[in-house]
Amino acid sequence: MKNNGLDSIGIPGLNVIGAPAVSVIGAPLELTYGGGGKADGANGFLSVTSKTVPTSPTQTANIAYNKKCGIIDENGKEWDVLDWHQRWVDNGYSAEGLSKPVGLWLNAFGLHNIFLWPITSNVSYSDVSGTVAQVDTTFALFVYNINAITAATAEDRSVWPCNQSGMIAHGTAGKYKSDTWRAVNNGEGLDMICDNTGETFTIPSRNVGNANAFTKDNADEYMESHYQQCEFFRALFAVCSGIATTQPNGTKTTVEILNASGQQAAVGEDMYFWIGGTNTGLKAKYNLNCAVSANASVTTGLLTQTIADAIYDKQVDAGINMNDTGVNSDTKHVLCEGMKGAEAVAVDGYWYIKTPFISNPNATAFNVNNNMADAPAAYICKARGVSLNTERRLYTYYLNRTTVITAAINLLRSTEGLSADVPAAVAASCWSAVRYAATYGWYVNTSNGYCNSNISYFRFYLLPCPLASAAF
């Protein structure tokens, strides 16, 4: 049986080895799925047939059905809806002991689409005042207000405004090492080389730049691009701790955020970066006072010292710090699942401190869309080994949501009693993995089919798919 060339689709215990056959590139659509014929679904719509299914030993119900829409279980096996339900019947009209559903597959637009249930983060994220956002299904997407690095260049680029030249030094606490970076064509993608820390961050494909709707399906490459760019900016704005090291370049170590005495800071106490039990003397602030706006020629940083100070003061007042991911501090956290707090990297004999990257700062609007580390969607997807669907795939969800998708989901939730495991069909704005512009991403509203772009710090649903989904 084919497995789409995937080893896993990013959910614990979920892999596609042994999954039923799915068509591969170049295979005739009707050979595997039949149903309404090879043209069915070519325009995104699947035809609907009414099928009678047993709901108890004495009762039946009719459901909307198409052979090209089915259910994925926690083992990665793809089921026909009728076959799935029959095993429930054979199990004594009970789901007990059977594998649980984790999403749907659907064939339309010539694509094999996989939709996992919407992501709900148990970590979520809060603003810097310590006001915790509840567990949520909506997240911001990617680096905002910085040009997407998706094209190679032969020349070094300076990213600091002119008035930051005094920050460029090495070996001195609070200083940068370099102001240059390069994007180099590696033959298959781009290597983003940060001269500050000497690290390289690789975008897997050059075909992940801004695009018009419905033109891209390389969702996994887009998600990796979002993630690598966030990590690149963390490195780009690392600062020297002033603490010497004999570790080889690139070695990572833990940064602790403690009070002046080396204890967990209490509410109202100043917080400092500590490395290896040594206080660096640097207050635990975000080191981003030189980011510049996209497409702008400016001499002042986007995140000014005033804003960095204001964020720090709020965190001191609330007793929170940037290393709280919510895993150990679920009442006052500032980072979402998968994000990194402060960490140190060895650079030419000194530890440099990285902090989360913030590209939409504000000195007064302390909320979930300002002063938060970038790309919750990208980090959460990276942590779970999934990506966001593209808008063409999301649009197939909208086209079939009120028919075969809702029918399958209602069968699981109502008839088979799995409402605790299966969410209702999504009728909301869902992010696409694809960019529209440096500060905008595509999204599809699966309730009304509205496909448009919006500013990337807005929070939309994440309707994920396995990495590297195969297309026909």
N, C-alpha and C positions, 0 to 999 in steps of 0.2 A: 504494500500500500504506500502511496506517496505521502510525504510529510512536509511538503513545501520547502524543504531544505532548511527547516528550523530545528534547532535543538531544544528550544524552550520558548515560551511566550511570556515569560517574566512574572509568573505567579507561582508562589511556592507550591511544589507538587504538581505543577502543570507543565506537561511537555507534549509534543505532538508526535512523538515516536509511536507508531502503530495507529495513527489517525487514519480514518477512511480516505480513500483516494480522492484527490482534487485535481482538476485539470492543471496542466503546466503550460508555460508559454508556447503558443503555437498549436495546442491541441484543440480539436473541434469542441465547441461548447456542449453540443448535444450528446456527446459520447458518455460523459460522466453524469450529467444531471437530467437530461431529457426534459420531462415536464411539459411545458408549453411549446417546446421546439426551440431550435437554435436562435430564433429571432426574439424569443420571449426575454424581456429584460434589456434588450439592446438600447432602448430609450430610457432606461433606468427603472421603468415600472415592471413589476411582475404580475402576471395574470393571476386571478384568484379562482380556486375551486372550492366548493363547500364539501367538507368531509365530516362524517359522523364518527364520533369517538365515544367509547364508554366512560362514564364518570363514576359509576358504582355498579354493583352486580345487577341492578335493575334499571339504571338510567343512562341516557346518552345525551350528547350535545353536538351541535354542529360548529365547526371552526373553519375559518378562512385558511386555505392551504395552497402552497406552491412548493414543488419539489426542489426548487432552487433556494429555499430558505430553511435553515435548520438551527440546531442547538449545539454548543460546544460544552463539553463537561470538563471537570477539574483535571482530568488526565489528558486533555488535549484532543479527545476523540470527537469527531464531528458527526452528529446524528441527524437523520431525517426526523422531522417532527413526529410523524406517525410511528416510526420505529421507537423513538424515545418514549412516547406515551405508552406504547404497548408493553414495554418492560415494566412500567409502573403498574399497569393492569396485571401483568404476570406475577408481580411482587405482592399481590393481594391488595391492590388499590392503595399502595403505600410507597412513599419515597424513602422510608427508613432503610439504611444500609446501602442505598444506591449512590453513585457518584453525583455530585452536585453540579448544576449548570453554572457557567461563568460568563456566558455571552452567546452571541448569535453569529452564524455565517450566512452570507447572502450573495448570490451571483447576479450582478446587473452591471450595465455599462461595459460589459466585457471584462469585469474585474471580479476576482474572488475577494469579497469584503468580509472582514472579521471585526465585530464590535464587541468588546468586552464591556462588562457593566461599568457605569461611570465611576470614576475614582472618587472615593471619599477618604480624605487624609485623617488618620487618627491624631496627627500632630497639628495640622492646620497651621495658622500663624497669627501673631498679634501685632499690634502697633508698638512703637517704642515707649509708650506710656504704660505698658503692661496690661492694657485692656485686651483680653484674650478673645480672639475670634473663635466662635464655636466650631466644632468639627463641620467641615464644609465640603461642598461638591463643586465649588467654583474657585478658579485660581487665575492669577495673572500669568502671562505667557513668557515674554523674553526681554532681552536687553532693550531698554527704552532710551531714546534720544541719543543713541550712539550709532554711527553708520555701521551697518552690517559688514563684516570683513569677509567678503566672498570673492574677491578678485585679487590676483597676484600682482605684485609690483616689484620692480627691480631696484627701487631705491628705499633707503630708510625713511621712516616717517616720524616726525616729532609730534607728540600728542600733548605736551604741556603748553599751557599759555605762557606768554613771555615772562610774566611776573613770577613764574615758579622756578626760574633758573637757579635761585638760591637754594632750592631743595636738592639739587643734583650733587651728591657727594657720596663717599663710600667710607664705611667704618665709623661714621658719626651717628649716634642715635637720632632718629627722626628724619634722616636724610635718605633720598633716593640714590640709586647707583647710576642710572642712565635714563635718558629721555627718548630712546629710540626703540622701534620695533619693526619687524619686517614680515610680509606675507609672501611666501615662496611657493611656487608651483612645484609640487613633488611628483608630477606625472599623472596622478590619479585624483588628487585633492589639493588642499592648501596646508602648508605648515606655517603657523603663526608663531614667530620667534620673538620672545620677550627678552630684551637685553637687560632689563632690570634684574631678573632672577636667573637668566640663562635658560629658561624652560621653553619647550616647544609644545604647542597645542595644535592638534591636527584636525582639520575639517575633512571628513571622508570623501567629499565630492565638491567639485567647483560648481555643480549644477544645483546649488541651494540658495541662490540669490533671490531677489524680489521677483515675483511672477504674477501674471494675470490668473484669474480664477480658472480652475479645472484643467490646468496644464501640467501639474506635477503629481507624481505618485510615490516619490522617494521619501516617504514620511520619516523613515528611520534615519536617513542622512540629515534631514532638516532638524530633527530633534537632537542629534549628536552635535550639529553645528551650533544650535542654541546653547547647549551645555558647554561646549568647548570655548565659546566666546565669553561666557560668564566666568569660566575658570581663567581664561586669558586676562580678563580685566582685573581679577583678583591679584594675579601675579604682576600685572603692569603697575599697580599702585602699591606694591609692597614697600615697606620702609625698613631701614636698618635699625636693628634693636640696640646696636652698640655692644652686643655680647659676642665675643670671639668664639670660634669653633674650629676644631681640626677635622670635622666631618667633611667628606667629599661633597662637591657641588651637587645640589639637587636633593640632598638628604633632608627628610622631613622630620619634624619633632613637634611635640605638643606645646601649645601656648596656654597657660592658665591665666584666668582673669580673677585677681585676688585684691585684697586691700593692701595697704602699705606694710602691714605686718605679716603678710603671707597667708591670711585667713580668708574664708569666704566673706565677701563684702556684705555688710548689713545695709538695709535701706538708708540712703543718705550718705554712705561712705564713698570716697573716691575709689576707683578701680584702676588697677595697673596691669600691664602685660608682664607676666613672669615666664621665664624660660629656664628649665632645669633647676628650679629652686632659686633663681636669681631675679630680683626685681629689675626690670629694664629702666625704670624711672619714667616710662612713657605711659600716660593715661590711656586707658583702653577705649580709644575713639576709632571711628572708621577713617581709614587713611586714604580718603578719596577727594582731597581738596583741589584736584587739578583736572577732573574730567571735564571735557568740553562738549557742547551741544553738537548734534549732527548737522552737517552742512553749514556750519557757522565758523566765522573767523573771529575769534574772541580773544581777549587778553586776560580774562578772569575765569576762574574755574566754575563749573556747574555746581559742584558741591563746595561751597565756600567754607572757610574756617568758622564763620558765624553759624552756619547750618550744622556743621560737625559738632560744634560746642553745644548747640541746642539739643541735638539728639542725645549726646552724652549726658547732659544735665537731666533730661527726662528719664534716662535709664537709671541714673543714680537715684533719682527721686523714687523710682518704682522698684528698685532693688533687682534689676534684671541686667543681663549682659549678653553680648553677641554670640557667646558660646552655648547659650541655652537653645537647644533644638526642640524642646518640648518633651524629649524622651525622658529626661531626668527632672525636668521642671515644667510640668504640664499646666501650671497655673500662671507662670510669667515667662513666656518664651518669646523669642523674636525671629526664630528661623523655622522654616517648614521642613518636612521630611526630606532627607537627602542633601540638604544644604550643609555647608561647612562653616564653622565659626572662624575664630582666629587660629592660625597655625604658622609655624616657622619653617623656612627653607634655608639651607646653607648656601651662601653665595660668596665665593672667594674669601673664605675665612671668617665670615660673620653670619649670624642668624638674621634673616629678613622676615618681617611679620606680614602675613597676608590677612586681610579681613574681607568679609562679604562685600560684594560690589553693589552699590546703590546708584541708580542712574536717574531716578525721579525724585530728588530730594526736595524737602520743603522745611523751612524753619518754624512754621506754625501749624501746618496741617498734619498732625500726628495721627494717621489712620492707616488702614491696611493697604492703601494704594500709594502712600508716600513714606519715605524713610525706611522702606523694607528692602531686604536683599532681593536682587532681581530673580526673575524666572522661576517662580514656584512650580509652574507646570513642567518646565524642562527638568528641574531637579527631581521632582516627584516621579516623573516618567523614567528618568535615568535610574533612580533608586529601585524601581519596580521592573525594569527591563522591558518597558513598553514604549510606544510612541503614540502621538495623536494621529488620527486619521486625516487624510487630505480632504479638501472641500468637495472633490468629486465623489469620494466615498461617503462623506457625511450627507451629501445630497441624495444618495440612494437610500439612506436611512429615512430622510424626510419623505421621499416618494412612496415608500412602502410602510411607513410607520403605522398608519391607520388601518392597514390590512393585515398582511402576513406577520409583520413584526409584533403588532399588538396582540394578534391571535396567539402567537407562540408564547409571548410573555404572560398573557392572561391564563393560558393553559397551565403554565408553571406556577403562577402565583395563586390562582383560585382553585383550579381542579386538583392540582397535585400538592397544594398546601405549602408552597415554598416562598410565601410572601416575605419571610424574614431573610431569605437568601437572594431574592430576585427583585430589583427595583422596577417600578412602573416604566413603561416606554418613555424615553426622554423627549420632552416637548419644551426645548429651551435653546438658547444660543450656545453653540459648541465651537471651541477653537479648532481651526485647522492648523496643521503643523507648518503651513506655508506662509511666508511673509508676503505682504503687499508692498511695504516700503520699510525704510529704516525704523520707523516708529509705529508701524501698523501691521496687524496680522489679519488673515482671512478668517471668517467664521460663517457658520450656517445655522439658521434657526430651524430646528427640526419640527417646529409646530406649524410654521407658515412658509417654509422654504426660502426665506430671505437669506440671500448670500451676499455678504458685503465685507468690508474691512473696518476695523476699529482700532483705537489706540491700545497698545499692548499692555498697559497697566490695568485695563479693565479686567474684571473677573468673570470668566465664562466657564461652562461645563467642560470637563475633559472626558471625551468618549474615546478611550484608547483602543489600540489594536496591537497585535504582536509585532515585534520588530521584523522587518524584511518580509512583509506579507507578499505572497506571490500573485502576479496578475496573469491573466490568460494571454 
